[in-house]
Amino acid sequence: MRRRSKAPSSPLPQRDGVDAVRVRLPEDPEGLWGTVLEHLVARYGGAVGATRVAEMAREGRFVGADGRAVAGDEPYAAGRHLWFHRDFPVEQRVPSEVGVVHRDERIVVADKPHFLATMPRGRHVTETAVARLRRELGVPALQPAHRLDRLTAGLVLFVVRPEDRGAYQSLFRDRAVRKEYEAVAADDPGVGLPVTRRSRIEKERGELAAREVPGEPNSESRIERAGRLEGGLARYRLVPATGRTHQLRVHMDALGLPILHDPLFPVVREDGAEDFGRPLQLLARRLEFVDPFSGELRRFESRLRLSGRA
């Protein structure tokens, strides 16, 4: 089997902690694209508009491996690599800082606040944990080893050196990381706890919330009551054995204990302005794993606290 050669490094520096987009021009057996611009319009015109793509080409926004601007009328050449910086959306700043819990030559363990995405996606680009940390720590190669939902706060493991990332990502893929969460929800003595919830969770494209469906279980969570609070609320300890989208939120809702201030469960609320005063009461409290390089057992605990208020 023929191996694809490694892509060259980006000639463009990061902008606001965000990497340039890399484009590899694909094979064109039907001869659809005579010029570079024709392909770029076909590829990105639906998202940003053909006019804007043409403007970016005229502005010299697309560059080749040598860092020189690529003219839109240059002949199409399959296999060529191009880079460009996207137009960043206007983003509201999340009014909480990313706290560094641990830092060494290989990893950074950070406390991601509620409402901040882990990495660029959709309308959240510069207002992400990885972009902020790259800027604040001066570590442009920093990458997350896993992802935490935007509305969930707590511990995220970042990798300093690209060559180490695969080893740490494998820990999460192989379920070799023990993760413990804390949540606040209604205190219902009628719900028998502790319990291990197993179910099949699926999330359809275009739907905001994942849901339980019939079928072979693909998710498992241990749920325990951890203490009572005022106002008919309680704290819960959640230990997931798997990592499906919205898993803990789905399982808590299925038990009749939707997490406090959850905008998706039990009912999807209309999308509107962020209410920073009412964050989802879910926190990634602890991470524990054996370091793939040192063999040391690493344990980290969040410094954040849930408000526990309705």
C-alpha positions in Angstrom: 0.0 0.0 0.0 1.3 3.4 -1.0 1.7 5.8 1.9 0.7 9.4 1.5 3.6 11.7 2.1 3.6 13.9 5.2 2.1 17.3 4.6 4.5 20.2 4.8 4.4 22.6 7.7 2.2 25.7 7.5 4.0 28.7 6.2 1.5 30.9 8.0 1.8 31.7 11.8 -1.1 31.2 14.0 -3.6 34.1 14.3 -5.1 34.7 17.8 -4.0 31.2 18.8 -5.7 29.6 15.8 -3.9 27.6 13.1 -4.3 28.4 9.4 -6.5 26.0 7.4 -4.6 23.6 5.2 -6.1 22.5 1.9 -4.8 19.7 -0.2 -6.1 19.9 -3.8 -7.7 16.6 -4.7 -7.5 14.5 -7.8 -9.7 15.9 -10.6 -10.3 13.0 -13.0 -13.3 14.7 -14.6 -11.5 18.0 -15.2 -13.9 20.1 -13.2 -11.5 22.8 -12.2 -9.2 24.6 -14.6 -7.9 27.0 -12.0 -7.2 27.1 -8.3 -10.0 29.6 -7.8 -12.6 27.4 -9.5 -11.8 24.6 -7.0 -11.8 27.0 -4.0 -15.2 28.4 -5.0 -16.6 24.9 -5.4 -15.2 23.9 -2.0 -15.9 27.0 0.2 -18.4 29.0 -1.8 -21.4 27.4 -0.1 -20.1 28.4 3.3 -18.8 31.9 2.8 -20.0 32.8 -0.7 -18.3 32.7 -4.1 -17.7 36.4 -4.0 -15.9 36.3 -0.7 -13.7 33.4 -1.9 -12.7 35.4 -4.9 -12.0 38.5 -2.8 -9.8 36.4 -0.5 -7.8 35.2 -3.5 -7.4 38.8 -4.8 -6.2 39.8 -1.3 -3.5 37.1 -1.4 -5.1 35.2 1.5 -4.3 31.8 0.0 -0.6 30.8 0.1 1.5 27.9 -1.0 4.2 25.9 0.9 6.7 28.7 0.2 4.4 31.3 1.8 3.8 33.2 -1.4 0.3 34.2 -2.4 -1.4 31.9 -4.9 -3.3 33.7 -7.7 -6.8 32.5 -8.4 -6.1 32.1 -12.1 -3.2 29.7 -11.6 -3.7 26.3 -13.2 -5.2 23.6 -11.0 -2.6 21.1 -9.8 -3.8 18.0 -7.8 -1.8 17.3 -4.7 -0.8 20.8 -4.1 -1.1 22.2 -0.5 -2.5 25.7 0.2 -3.1 27.5 3.5 -5.3 30.4 4.6 -6.8 32.0 7.6 -10.5 32.0 7.8 -12.6 35.1 8.6 -13.1 34.8 12.3 -16.7 35.3 13.5 -17.5 38.0 16.0 -17.5 36.2 19.4 -18.7 37.3 22.8 -15.9 36.8 25.4 -16.6 34.2 28.1 -16.1 36.2 31.3 -14.1 33.5 33.1 -10.4 32.6 32.9 -8.8 29.3 32.0 -7.0 28.1 35.1 -3.8 26.1 34.9 -3.9 23.2 37.4 -0.6 21.6 36.2 2.1 22.3 33.7 5.3 20.4 32.7 7.3 19.7 29.6 4.7 17.3 28.1 1.3 18.3 29.4 -0.9 21.1 30.6 -4.0 20.3 32.7 -6.4 23.2 32.7 -9.7 24.1 34.3 -12.0 25.1 31.4 -14.8 27.4 32.5 -18.5 26.9 31.6 -19.5 28.3 28.1 -16.0 28.0 26.7 -15.4 25.5 23.9 -12.4 23.2 24.1 -11.3 23.8 20.5 -12.4 25.8 17.4 -15.7 24.6 16.0 -18.5 26.4 14.2 -19.0 29.9 15.6 -16.5 29.4 18.4 -13.0 29.9 17.2 -10.8 32.3 19.1 -13.0 32.0 22.2 -11.9 28.5 22.9 -9.7 27.0 25.7 -6.9 25.9 23.3 -6.7 29.3 21.6 -6.6 31.1 24.9 -3.9 28.9 26.4 -1.7 29.1 23.3 -1.8 32.9 23.6 -1.4 33.1 27.3 1.2 30.4 27.8 3.1 31.1 24.6 2.8 27.4 23.4 1.6 27.5 19.8 1.8 23.7 19.4 -0.6 23.0 22.3 -3.4 20.6 21.5 -6.2 19.0 23.6 -6.0 15.2 24.1 -9.7 15.0 24.5 -12.8 17.3 24.4 -15.1 18.6 27.1 -18.5 19.9 26.2 -18.7 23.7 25.9 -21.3 24.0 28.7 -19.4 21.7 31.0 -16.6 23.1 33.2 -13.6 21.4 34.6 -10.4 19.5 33.7 -9.0 19.1 30.2 -5.7 17.6 29.4 -3.6 19.4 26.8 -0.4 18.1 25.1 2.6 20.4 24.6 4.5 18.6 21.9 2.8 17.2 18.8 4.8 14.0 18.8 3.3 13.2 22.3 -0.3 13.8 21.4 -1.1 10.3 20.1 0.1 8.6 23.3 -2.2 10.7 25.5 -5.1 10.5 23.1 -4.8 6.7 23.2 -5.4 6.8 26.9 -8.9 8.3 26.3 -9.6 6.0 23.3 -8.7 2.9 25.3 -10.7 4.0 28.4 -7.5 4.1 30.4 -8.4 7.4 32.1 -10.6 7.5 35.1 -12.9 10.5 35.0 -15.1 11.7 37.8 -17.7 14.4 37.5 -19.9 16.3 39.9 -23.4 17.6 39.2 -26.2 19.4 40.9 -29.8 18.3 40.4 -33.1 17.8 42.3 -32.9 15.8 45.4 -35.4 12.9 44.8 -35.2 10.2 47.5 -37.5 8.1 45.3 -34.6 7.5 42.8 -32.7 4.4 43.9 -29.0 5.3 44.1 -26.2 4.4 43.6 -27.0 3.0 40.2 -25.0 2.0 37.0 -26.9 3.2 34.0 -26.3 1.4 30.7 -28.0 2.4 27.5 -27.6 3.1 23.8 -27.1 6.8 23.1 -27.2 8.3 19.6 -27.1 11.8 18.3 -28.5 12.5 14.8 -26.9 15.1 12.6 -28.8 18.4 12.9 -30.2 17.6 16.3 -29.0 19.5 19.4 -29.5 16.8 21.9 -28.4 13.2 22.0 -31.0 10.6 23.2 -31.4 7.1 24.4 -32.7 4.6 21.8 -33.4 0.8 21.8 -30.4 -1.4 21.1 -27.2 -2.7 22.4 -25.8 -0.4 25.1 -22.9 1.8 24.1 -22.7 3.9 27.2 -22.2 3.3 30.9 -22.3 5.7 33.9 -22.1 5.2 37.7 -24.3 7.7 39.5 -24.2 8.3 43.3 -25.7 10.8 45.6 -22.9 12.8 47.2 -24.8 15.1 49.6 -27.9 17.3 50.0 -28.1 21.0 49.4 -30.6 23.7 50.3 -33.6 24.3 48.1 -34.4 20.7 47.4 -31.2 20.1 45.5 -28.4 17.5 45.9 -24.9 16.9 44.7 -24.1 13.8 42.6 -20.9 11.9 41.8 -20.9 10.7 38.2 -18.3 8.2 36.9 -18.6 7.5 33.2 -17.0 4.3 31.8 -17.6 5.5 28.2 -17.7 8.9 26.6 -20.7 9.3 24.4 -21.9 12.8 23.4 -24.1 14.2 26.3 -23.8 10.9 28.1 -24.0 12.1 31.7 -26.7 14.6 30.9 -28.8 12.0 29.1 -28.4 9.4 31.9 -29.3 11.9 34.6 -32.4 13.0 32.7 -33.4 9.4 32.1 -33.3 8.9 35.9 -35.7 11.8 36.3 -32.8 14.0 37.6 -32.0 16.5 34.9 -28.9 18.5 35.7 -29.6 22.0 37.0 -29.7 24.7 34.2 -29.3 22.2 31.4 -30.6 23.9 28.2 -31.1 20.6 26.4 -32.6 18.2 28.9 -35.4 17.5 29.5 -36.5 20.1 27.0 -34.5 21.9 24.4 -34.7 25.6 25.0 -34.7 28.2 22.3 -31.2 29.4 21.3 -30.6 32.9 22.7 -28.0 35.0 24.4 -25.7 33.2 26.9 -26.9 33.5 30.5 -23.5 33.4 32.2 -25.2 33.6 35.6 -26.9 30.2 35.2 -24.2 27.7 34.1 -24.9 24.1 33.6 -24.2 22.5 37.0 -21.8 19.9 35.7 -18.1 19.8 36.5 -15.3 17.5 35.4 -13.9 17.1 38.9 -11.0 14.5 38.6 -8.7 12.9 36.0 -6.5 9.9 36.8 -4.3 7.9 34.5 -0.9 6.2 34.2 1.4 8.5 32.2 2.4 6.7 29.0 6.0 8.1 29.2 7.0 8.0 32.9 4.7 5.2 34.0 3.7 7.4 36.9 0.1 7.5 38.2 -1.2 11.0 37.7 -4.1 12.4 39.6 -5.6 15.9 39.0 -8.5 17.7 40.7 -10.4 20.7 39.6 -10.2 23.9 41.6 -13.6 25.0 40.3 -16.7 24.7 42.4 -20.4 24.5 41.3 -22.7 27.1 42.7 -25.4 24.7 43.6 -28.0 27.4 43.3 -31.3 27.3 41.4 
